[in-house]
Amino acid sequence: MKTLRVELGDRGYPIFIGQGLMGNAELVKPYVKGKQVLIVTNTTVAPLYLAACEKAFAGFDVHSVILPDGEAYKTLETLNLVFDKLIGERFDRSCTLVALGGGVIGDMTGFAAASFQRGVNFIQMPTTLLSQVDSSVGGKTGVNHPLGKNMIGAFHQPECVIIDTETLNTLEDRQLSSGLAEVIKYGLIQDEPFFEWLEANIEKLVAREPAALAFAIERSCEDKASIVAKDEKEAGLRALFNLGHTFGHAIEAGMGYGNWLHGEGVSAGTMQAVYLSRLLGDIDDGDFERAMELFERVNLPIYPPTVAEMDNDAFLELMAGDKKAKAGVIRLVLLKSIGEAYVTGDYPQDLLMDTLTDWRA
């Protein structure tokens, strides 16, 4: 087992990474406050891992709530099912919530924990690659709105993150690829040596070789934890994690949540950002080709959809509604080179429109 730490003073917490951690009672016990535990999961994960998770909390007053699976259910309406359980079972403010699932479950459970009785404790147990390398670390929680992704939420840090890499054995290939989009992101924004390692080992990740997956998860978490420690609430540096996300969130919203996985939107959105970076003269053709090739090698889309509902005007309107926009200006994360990203709202509008026109399937 590897142990990392997110350094946030008295709100810092450990990230445990290893095989067979799901049912480890001794591991989780120090991070449970009070006697009441509510495990929040979904219809896909519950048959696979709920029993093992409950075993880890033996001796506590354990309840569970099983939500419908999918990005389409990441809503306030679904979130009320969690509150119904908490209030109906008379949970108090010393309770602990456990997020057992992927990014949707982690975000919703964290937001429920941030909101219930003005804030209770929670533990992240991510079961998808995307949630293990990204959404479970850093305390971003929330739900979607029809007009924008993750527009309603809060920063609320977990007590710990427990990453059982064995859960990846039951992950669908498409979900694995979706998670790899976020892994590739870390190499692009700040870690060129990691990007080079990915170029040499990406097929091992696709083949789910345990040692390669463990290394990629650990390196991704290290990269994220280092920036979260410096910029918890995305005042500056942490915004680099949003490479491709302003474009990608527009794709997800425009296509209807759940039709494109988050990592698929990020992949195509990142290539839009990389294409714009090339138009600006920041990166050369070689780096552009390297980025595109790596996404293609994990079977991720590199172009946004071309359906009529996603014409340039509609796409731009969705981008303008992104939560990273400031004073009406769409702020983007772009690349100076592989391993070096920057945030800017100062770019020629005509080049953005050229990107939306040119970089299509």
C-alpha positions as CSV (number, residue, x, y, z in Angstrom):
1,M,0.0,0.0,0.0
2,K,1.2,3.5,-0.9
3,T,0.2,6.5,1.2
4,L,0.2,10.1,0.0
5,R,-1.0,13.2,1.8
6,V,-2.9,16.3,0.7
7,E,-1.3,19.0,2.8
8,L,-4.0,21.4,3.9
9,G,-3.0,22.0,7.5
10,D,-5.5,20.6,10.0
11,R,-7.8,19.7,7.1
12,G,-5.1,17.6,5.4
13,Y,-5.8,14.0,4.7
14,P,-4.2,10.8,3.5
15,I,-4.7,9.0,0.2
16,F,-4.3,5.2,0.5
17,I,-3.5,3.3,-2.7
18,G,-3.4,-0.5,-2.9
19,Q,-5.0,-3.8,-3.6
20,G,-7.8,-5.3,-1.4
21,L,-8.3,-2.1,0.7
22,M,-12.1,-2.1,0.4
23,G,-13.0,-4.2,3.4
24,N,-10.1,-3.1,5.6
25,A,-11.7,-2.1,8.9
26,E,-8.5,-1.0,10.6
27,L,-7.7,1.3,7.8
28,V,-11.0,3.2,7.9
29,K,-11.8,3.2,11.6
30,P,-9.6,6.2,12.5
31,Y,-11.5,8.4,10.0
32,V,-15.1,7.7,11.1
33,K,-16.5,10.3,13.4
34,G,-19.4,9.2,15.5
35,K,-21.3,6.0,15.2
36,Q,-23.6,6.6,12.2
37,V,-22.3,5.7,8.7
38,L,-24.2,6.2,5.5
39,I,-22.7,4.5,2.4
40,V,-23.8,6.2,-0.8
41,T,-23.4,4.1,-4.0
42,N,-25.3,3.3,-7.2
43,T,-27.1,0.5,-8.9
44,T,-23.9,-0.7,-10.8
45,V,-21.4,-0.6,-7.9
46,A,-23.7,-1.9,-5.1
47,P,-23.9,-5.5,-6.3
48,L,-20.1,-5.6,-6.7
49,Y,-18.7,-3.8,-3.6
50,L,-21.4,-2.7,-1.1
51,A,-21.1,-5.9,1.0
52,A,-17.3,-5.5,1.2
53,C,-17.6,-1.8,2.1
54,E,-20.1,-2.6,4.8
55,K,-17.7,-5.1,6.3
56,A,-15.1,-2.3,6.7
57,F,-17.6,-0.5,8.9
58,A,-18.6,-3.4,11.1
59,G,-19.4,-2.2,14.6
60,F,-20.9,1.1,13.4
61,D,-24.6,1.9,12.7
62,V,-24.4,1.4,9.0
63,H,-27.0,2.3,6.4
64,S,-26.8,2.6,2.6
65,V,-28.6,4.5,-0.2
66,I,-28.4,3.2,-3.7
67,L,-28.8,5.9,-6.4
68,P,-29.4,5.4,-10.1
69,D,-26.2,5.2,-12.1
70,G,-25.1,7.8,-14.6
71,E,-24.2,11.5,-15.2
72,A,-27.9,12.1,-16.1
73,Y,-28.8,11.6,-12.4
74,K,-26.2,14.0,-11.0
75,T,-29.0,16.4,-10.0
76,L,-30.5,18.1,-7.0
77,E,-33.5,15.7,-7.3
78,T,-31.3,12.7,-7.0
79,L,-29.4,14.3,-4.2
80,N,-32.6,14.6,-2.2
81,L,-32.6,10.8,-1.9
82,V,-29.5,11.0,0.2
83,F,-31.0,13.7,2.4
84,D,-34.2,11.7,2.7
85,K,-32.2,8.8,4.1
86,L,-30.1,11.0,6.4
87,I,-33.1,12.8,7.9
88,G,-35.4,9.7,7.9
89,E,-32.9,7.7,9.9
90,R,-32.2,10.6,12.2
91,F,-28.5,11.0,11.4
92,D,-26.8,13.6,13.5
93,R,-24.0,16.0,12.7
94,S,-21.3,13.6,14.0
95,C,-22.1,11.1,11.2
96,T,-19.8,10.0,8.4
97,L,-20.8,9.6,4.7
98,V,-19.0,7.2,2.5
99,A,-18.8,7.7,-1.3
100,L,-18.6,4.3,-2.9
101,G,-18.5,4.7,-6.7
102,G,-17.2,6.9,-9.5
103,G,-17.0,10.6,-9.9
104,V,-20.7,11.2,-9.9
105,I,-21.2,9.4,-6.6
106,G,-18.1,11.1,-5.1
107,D,-19.3,14.6,-6.1
108,M,-22.8,14.1,-4.9
109,T,-21.8,12.4,-1.6
110,G,-19.3,15.2,-0.9
111,F,-22.0,17.8,-1.6
112,A,-24.5,16.1,0.6
113,A,-21.8,16.0,3.4
114,A,-21.0,19.7,2.9
115,S,-24.7,20.5,3.1
116,F,-26.3,18.2,5.7
117,Q,-26.5,20.0,9.0
118,R,-24.1,22.6,7.5
119,G,-21.3,20.1,7.1
120,V,-20.5,16.5,8.2
121,N,-17.5,14.2,7.6
122,F,-17.1,11.9,4.5
123,I,-14.8,9.3,3.1
124,Q,-14.0,8.8,-0.6
125,M,-13.8,5.2,-1.9
126,P,-13.5,5.7,-5.6
127,T,-14.1,2.7,-7.9
128,T,-13.4,4.1,-11.3
129,L,-10.0,5.2,-12.7
130,L,-11.3,8.7,-13.4
131,S,-12.5,9.2,-9.8
132,Q,-9.3,7.6,-8.4
133,V,-6.9,9.9,-10.3
134,D,-9.0,13.1,-10.2
135,S,-12.4,13.7,-8.7
136,S,-11.9,12.0,-5.3
137,V,-8.9,14.2,-4.5
138,G,-9.2,17.9,-3.8
139,G,-12.6,18.4,-2.2
140,K,-14.6,19.6,-5.2
141,T,-18.2,18.5,-4.8
142,G,-21.5,19.3,-6.6
143,V,-24.3,18.5,-9.0
144,N,-25.1,19.5,-12.6
145,H,-27.7,22.0,-13.8
146,P,-29.3,21.7,-17.3
147,L,-27.4,24.8,-18.3
148,G,-24.0,23.9,-16.9
149,K,-21.9,21.1,-15.4
150,N,-21.1,21.2,-11.7
151,M,-22.6,24.7,-11.3
152,I,-24.0,23.9,-7.9
153,G,-21.6,22.7,-5.3
154,A,-19.1,23.4,-2.5
155,F,-15.5,22.8,-1.6
156,H,-15.5,20.1,1.1
157,Q,-12.5,17.9,1.8
158,P,-12.8,14.2,2.7
159,E,-11.3,12.6,5.8
160,C,-9.4,10.2,3.6
161,V,-9.4,8.7,0.2
162,I,-9.1,4.9,-0.1
163,I,-8.2,3.7,-3.6
164,D,-8.6,-0.1,-4.0
165,T,-7.1,-0.8,-7.4
166,E,-8.8,-4.1,-7.6
167,T,-12.1,-2.3,-8.4
168,L,-10.6,-1.6,-11.8
169,N,-10.9,-5.3,-12.7
170,T,-14.7,-4.8,-13.1
171,L,-14.5,-1.5,-14.9
172,E,-15.8,-1.4,-18.5
173,D,-13.2,-0.6,-21.2
174,R,-15.0,2.6,-22.1
175,Q,-14.9,3.8,-18.5
176,L,-11.2,2.9,-18.2
177,S,-10.4,5.0,-21.3
178,S,-12.4,7.8,-19.9
179,G,-10.2,7.8,-16.8
180,L,-7.0,7.7,-18.9
181,A,-8.0,11.1,-20.3
182,E,-7.5,12.6,-16.9
183,V,-4.2,10.7,-16.5
184,I,-2.9,12.1,-19.8
185,K,-4.0,15.6,-18.6
186,Y,-1.5,15.6,-15.8
187,G,1.4,14.9,-18.2
188,L,0.2,17.7,-20.5
189,I,-0.2,20.4,-17.9
190,Q,2.8,20.0,-15.6
191,D,4.6,16.7,-15.8
192,E,6.5,16.1,-19.1
193,P,8.4,13.1,-17.7
194,F,5.1,11.5,-16.8
195,F,3.8,12.2,-20.3
196,E,6.9,10.5,-21.8
197,W,6.3,7.5,-19.4
198,L,2.7,7.3,-20.7
199,E,3.9,7.3,-24.3
200,A,6.1,4.3,-23.5
201,N,3.5,2.4,-21.3
202,I,0.0,3.4,-22.4
203,E,-0.7,-0.1,-23.8
204,K,0.1,-1.5,-20.4
205,L,-2.6,0.7,-18.9
206,V,-5.1,-0.3,-21.5
207,A,-4.3,-3.9,-20.7
208,R,-4.8,-3.2,-17.0
209,E,-1.3,-4.3,-15.9
210,P,-1.5,-3.8,-12.1
211,A,2.0,-2.3,-11.6
212,A,1.5,0.2,-14.5
213,L,-2.0,1.2,-13.2
214,A,-0.7,1.6,-9.6
215,F,2.1,3.9,-10.8
216,A,-0.2,6.0,-13.0
217,I,-2.7,6.4,-10.1
218,E,0.0,7.3,-7.6
219,R,1.7,9.8,-10.0
220,S,-1.6,11.4,-10.9
221,C,-2.6,11.8,-7.2
222,E,0.8,13.2,-6.4
223,D,0.5,15.8,-9.1
224,K,-3.0,16.8,-8.0
225,A,-2.2,16.8,-4.3
226,S,0.8,19.1,-4.9
227,I,-1.3,21.8,-6.5
228,V,-4.4,21.4,-4.3
229,A,-2.1,22.1,-1.3
230,K,-1.1,25.4,-2.9
231,D,-4.5,26.4,-4.2
232,E,-7.4,24.6,-2.5
233,K,-10.2,26.7,-4.0
234,E,-9.0,27.3,-7.5
235,A,-7.9,30.9,-7.1
236,G,-5.2,30.4,-9.7
237,L,-2.8,27.5,-10.1
238,R,-5.5,24.8,-9.6
239,A,-7.3,26.0,-12.7
240,L,-4.7,24.3,-14.8
241,F,-6.5,21.0,-14.0
242,N,-9.2,22.3,-16.3
243,L,-7.3,21.7,-19.5
244,G,-9.9,20.8,-22.1
245,H,-12.7,21.0,-19.5
246,T,-14.4,24.2,-20.8
247,F,-14.7,22.7,-24.2
248,G,-15.4,19.3,-22.8
249,H,-18.2,20.4,-20.4
250,A,-19.8,22.2,-23.4
251,I,-19.8,18.8,-25.2
252,E,-21.3,17.0,-22.3
253,A,-24.0,19.6,-21.8
254,G,-24.8,19.9,-25.5
255,M,-25.0,16.2,-26.1
256,G,-27.1,15.6,-22.9
257,Y,-25.4,14.4,-19.8
258,G,-24.4,10.8,-20.0
259,N,-24.3,10.4,-23.8
260,W,-20.6,11.3,-23.7
261,L,-18.6,10.2,-20.7
262,H,-16.7,12.9,-18.9
263,G,-13.3,11.7,-20.0
264,E,-14.5,11.5,-23.6
265,G,-15.6,15.1,-23.4
266,V,-12.2,16.0,-21.8
267,S,-10.3,14.2,-24.5
268,A,-12.0,16.0,-27.4
269,G,-12.0,19.2,-25.5
270,T,-8.3,18.9,-24.7
271,M,-7.6,18.5,-28.4
272,Q,-9.6,21.7,-29.1
273,A,-7.4,23.5,-26.6
274,V,-4.2,22.0,-28.1
275,Y,-5.4,22.9,-31.6
276,L,-5.9,26.5,-30.4
277,S,-2.5,26.5,-28.7
278,R,-1.0,25.5,-32.1
279,L,-2.9,28.3,-33.9
280,L,-1.5,30.8,-31.3
281,G,2.0,29.5,-32.1
282,D,2.6,28.3,-28.5
283,I,3.2,24.6,-29.4
284,D,4.7,23.1,-32.5
285,D,3.3,20.5,-34.8
286,G,5.4,17.8,-33.1
287,D,3.8,18.3,-29.7
288,F,0.4,18.6,-31.3
289,E,0.8,15.2,-32.9
290,R,2.1,13.6,-29.7
291,A,-0.9,14.7,-27.8
292,M,-3.4,13.6,-30.4
293,E,-1.6,10.2,-30.8
294,L,-1.8,9.4,-27.1
295,F,-5.5,10.0,-26.9
296,E,-6.1,7.9,-30.0
297,R,-4.0,5.0,-28.5
298,V,-6.6,4.7,-25.7
299,N,-9.6,4.8,-28.0
300,L,-10.7,8.3,-27.0
301,P,-12.5,10.7,-29.3
302,I,-10.3,13.6,-30.4
303,Y,-13.0,15.6,-32.2
304,P,-16.2,17.1,-30.8
305,P,-19.6,16.0,-32.2
306,T,-20.9,17.6,-35.4
307,V,-24.6,17.3,-34.7
308,A,-26.7,20.3,-35.6
309,E,-27.4,21.1,-32.0
310,M,-23.7,21.7,-31.5
311,D,-23.1,24.4,-34.1
312,N,-20.5,27.1,-33.2
313,D,-23.0,29.5,-31.7
314,A,-24.5,26.9,-29.5
315,F,-21.1,25.6,-28.5
316,L,-19.9,29.1,-27.6
317,E,-22.9,29.8,-25.5
318,L,-22.3,26.6,-23.5
319,M,-18.7,27.5,-23.0
320,A,-19.7,31.0,-21.8
321,G,-21.8,29.4,-19.1
322,D,-18.8,27.5,-17.7
323,K,-18.1,28.3,-14.1
324,K,-14.5,29.4,-15.0
325,A,-15.8,32.3,-17.1
326,K,-15.2,35.7,-15.5
327,A,-17.0,38.9,-16.4
328,G,-18.3,37.3,-19.5
329,V,-14.8,36.3,-20.7
330,I,-14.3,32.6,-21.5
331,R,-11.0,31.6,-19.7
332,L,-9.2,28.7,-21.2
333,V,-6.3,26.5,-20.2
334,L,-3.8,26.3,-23.1
335,L,-0.4,24.8,-23.6
336,K,3.0,26.5,-24.1
337,S,4.5,23.0,-24.5
338,I,3.9,19.5,-23.2
339,G,4.3,19.8,-19.5
340,E,3.6,23.5,-19.3
341,A,0.1,25.0,-19.3
342,Y,-1.3,28.5,-18.6
343,V,-4.7,30.1,-18.0
344,T,-5.9,33.0,-20.1
345,G,-8.8,35.0,-21.3
346,D,-6.6,36.9,-23.7
347,Y,-6.7,35.3,-27.0
348,P,-8.0,36.4,-30.5
349,Q,-11.7,35.6,-30.7
350,D,-11.3,34.7,-34.4
351,L,-8.9,31.9,-33.5
352,L,-11.3,30.4,-31.0
353,M,-14.0,30.5,-33.7
354,D,-11.5,28.9,-36.2
355,T,-10.9,26.1,-33.6
356,L,-14.7,25.5,-33.3
357,T,-14.9,25.4,-37.1
358,D,-11.8,23.5,-38.1
359,W,-11.4,20.9,-35.4
360,R,-14.4,18.8,-36.2
361,A,-14.9,15.2,-37.0
